[in-house]
């Protein structure tokens, strides 16, 4: 196991004529035994960060330490890490036994009997002991995933690195493997960095989540912290499904005036007392149908989800989403009023995007320590 300290990590591609900054001044500590998930849109730098930790990419600047030892200049094979890729990269001519044992035959002087014993042990752990004689082409996607994991586990690494390992699986198997991965990581207690573009997967799996955008770290925290107390508008918009409703409102004393006929009077105007304009956010589950509500809207689509419905509506030129009970089924074109509690309101600075007011359950907690400057 290892604690990973990343300090001012920077990765650039290109030459002096044109440079692309993939990771910019990343400061982050992954604790010993922690399952940390990197998440963000395509091109945000999450895979590049993972490859720098692995030693597959050279850092342009900054440092990476494992348990206080600088490994920035070490090659991948000198870092005692194991990586699982989106493409399982199994050797098609080898059996499952051969694939599992290959890392030990390549990097150790253990005898064939010792290697076979470890292969059997890992296969039992992953529930694939009946597949040891099969070739990869005979396996399902989930079985191939287990073999790829076993090939990483058998090396007994200090660090697991996983780059979207579940993205090739169907939804049901992906959900099942997600649970199995969490249970496996807890059992092995190995420091794990996991990359995904799926924020739902990130929320479900990570001890903490590191959210990146355009190469910069936006926030690190538990699922509850980043959901209830987003550091900025980007985090609020990226985390949560369906996405948070966002729009611009004018500030008139203690009243917010927004699109269409949106009017909302604040009981506490202190978050907006120094601004004339603000970005407003309300999560779909906090939208309530009300008579004479603050958000007169027109229903455009009702999406039936079984145990609940998603109402898509419009107020002025802004699209809204509300999560309501399954019995609520207004017709398309129906005029409805939405409202929300002030405690559920999010406010963001129009210029910087930084949070002015969030839905933090525990007053006094400052999550800004997790956010880099100049976000």
Secondary structure, DSSP 8 states (H G I E B T S, - for coil): ---EEEEEEEEEEE-SS-EEEEEEEEEEEE-TT-EEEEE-STTSSHHHHHHHHHTSS--SEEEEEETTEE-TTS-GGGS-EEEE-SS----TTSBHHHHHHHHHHHH----HHHHHHHHHHHHHHHT-GGGTT-BGGGS-HHHHHHHHHHHHHTT--SEEEEESTTTTS-HHHHHHHHHHHHHHHHHHT-EEEEEES-HHHHHHH-SEEEEEETTEEEEEE-HHHHHHS-SBHHHHHHSSSS--EEEEEEEETTEEE-STT-EEE-S--GGGTT-SEEEEEE-GGG-EE-TT-SEEEEEEEEEE-SSEEEEEEEETTEEEEEEEETT----TT-EEEEE--GGG-EEE-TTT-BEEE---SSTT--GGGGS-TT-
